[in-house]
Amino acid sequence: MTHEKTLHINAFLMAVGHHEAAWRHPRTRAHRVLDVTHYQELARIAERGRLDSIFFADNLAVGAYPKRNVHTVFEPITLLSAIAPVTERIGLIATASTSYHEPYALARAFSSLDHISGGRAGWNIVTSGTEAEAFNFGHEAIPEHARRYARAEEFVDVAERLWDSWESDALVLDEAEGVFADPDKVHTLDYVGERFRVRGPLNSPRSPQGRPLLVQAGSSEDGKEFAARHAEAVFTAQQTLAEGQAFYRDLKGRLARHGRGADELKVLPGLVPFIAGTEAEARALQQEFTDLISPDYALRQLSGLLGTDLTGYPLDRPLPPLPDESAVEGQKSRFTLVKQLAAGRELTVRQLIGELGGGRGHRTLAGTPEQIADDLESWFVGGAADGFNIMPPYLPGGLEDFVEQVVPILRQRGLFRTEYTATTLRGHYGLAPVPNRFADAVPATV
């Protein structure tokens, strides 16, 4: 079958696997969490599969319980800068917070990554919703949800102005005349806003893409509105096809209000795949990981997510009563997802932490390569996704299984590319180069 559009597939990579017990399982090597060659190897596997991009999340705190696990050990832009030279085409997406950075420094870092990679940088824009992160930056509590998004709006606006401060042909490098750059094409901003004052210009010439691909992962009302205005890809979490379809329609339906077309934003739900020769074998593999979960660690994670202290709570009882989402200032959409998951399936706390162990609210699926491919196709053709954020539960094996066993099936069905046709990350997502606001403000001459 030939499809008018094809899937976009991103590999969301985390240490030695997304499952919180991955580092304990014999299919992984725990010491590789600090081995840069491990991450370079993962990127090459994903590139071999012709995936659109790889992605690293970030958290600006050590996590719930370092005795049991610490998921994030490298700063993502730094790590991707080490990965860029050993890859050629695959996109490189890093998470960075608008709550605890400044626009100038972050715009410069992403411009540098885009130059280093030849136009493959992407920015997953987050506002950071944990108390531990707030405490590390001098706050006594998580900044209010709406205030974080207001800061993010202004932050992105300033960053885009900085990326535009050099026109594409501003760099001259005329050795004979001694002209490094055309000063008429390097622009100051003199920006004065409610939260930022930035003179500019950026001290990095315009990068190959003009700016990184803009990615967003929040599914709250504020998050969806932010995505509709700015994002070109959205990483999201829904548990059922119907929920995925509803989210997809909602988000795509907001784009027109911001002068954007439906194809200008790609929706990529997360999926944690356990892959084996039979469904029974895949489920047994998943259970091996579930059996390695440390309940004390899982309860601390769950406590932070739900804003309710569950340490020492009986594992074989349902969750205690939880507040409404309106009372939550942290990760609103994930709070609601977990609350509804537990209530809708009448899960005990033990069952809930087992469900969350692989993807922290993202969907987990155990099956054969054909079953995984069937599931991806059903969401894609059913109007619930433009592609997927694949979250291997263990690495490198889980990624290799997906690339070597699932991707060929998707290709046979005409659902995924056989070769890269673009050299930039924006090109992989079918997006045109970013126009420069300063250059476009000057009428073209003939």
Secondary structure as GFF3:
##gff-version 3
##sequence-region A 1 446
A	DSSP	beta_strand	8	12	.	.	.	ID=ss1
A	DSSP	three_ten_helix	22	24	.	.	.	ID=ss2
A	DSSP	three_ten_helix	30	34	.	.	.	ID=ss3
A	DSSP	alpha_helix	36	48	.	.	.	ID=ss4
A	DSSP	beta_strand	53	56	.	.	.	ID=ss5
A	DSSP	alpha_helix	76	83	.	.	.	ID=ss6
A	DSSP	three_ten_helix	84	86	.	.	.	ID=ss7
A	DSSP	beta_strand	91	97	.	.	.	ID=ss8
A	DSSP	alpha_helix	103	117	.	.	.	ID=ss9
A	DSSP	beta_strand	121	126	.	.	.	ID=ss10
A	DSSP	alpha_helix	131	136	.	.	.	ID=ss11
A	DSSP	alpha_helix	145	163	.	.	.	ID=ss12
A	DSSP	beta_strand	171	174	.	.	.	ID=ss13
A	DSSP	beta_strand	179	181	.	.	.	ID=ss14
A	DSSP	three_ten_helix	183	185	.	.	.	ID=ss15
A	DSSP	beta_strand	191	192	.	.	.	ID=ss16
A	DSSP	beta_strand	197	198	.	.	.	ID=ss17
A	DSSP	beta_strand	213	216	.	.	.	ID=ss18
A	DSSP	alpha_helix	221	230	.	.	.	ID=ss19
A	DSSP	beta_strand	233	236	.	.	.	ID=ss20
A	DSSP	alpha_helix	241	254	.	.	.	ID=ss21
A	DSSP	three_ten_helix	255	258	.	.	.	ID=ss22
A	DSSP	three_ten_helix	262	264	.	.	.	ID=ss23
A	DSSP	beta_strand	266	275	.	.	.	ID=ss24
A	DSSP	alpha_helix	279	290	.	.	.	ID=ss25
A	DSSP	alpha_helix	295	306	.	.	.	ID=ss26
A	DSSP	three_ten_helix	325	327	.	.	.	ID=ss27
A	DSSP	alpha_helix	332	344	.	.	.	ID=ss28
A	DSSP	alpha_helix	349	356	.	.	.	ID=ss29
A	DSSP	beta_strand	363	367	.	.	.	ID=ss30
A	DSSP	alpha_helix	369	381	.	.	.	ID=ss31
A	DSSP	beta_strand	387	390	.	.	.	ID=ss32
A	DSSP	alpha_helix	397	401	.	.	.	ID=ss33
A	DSSP	pi_helix	402	406	.	.	.	ID=ss34
A	DSSP	alpha_helix	407	412	.	.	.	ID=ss35
A	DSSP	alpha_helix	425	428	.	.	.	ID=ss36
A	DSSP	alpha_helix	437	440	.	.	.	ID=ss37
###
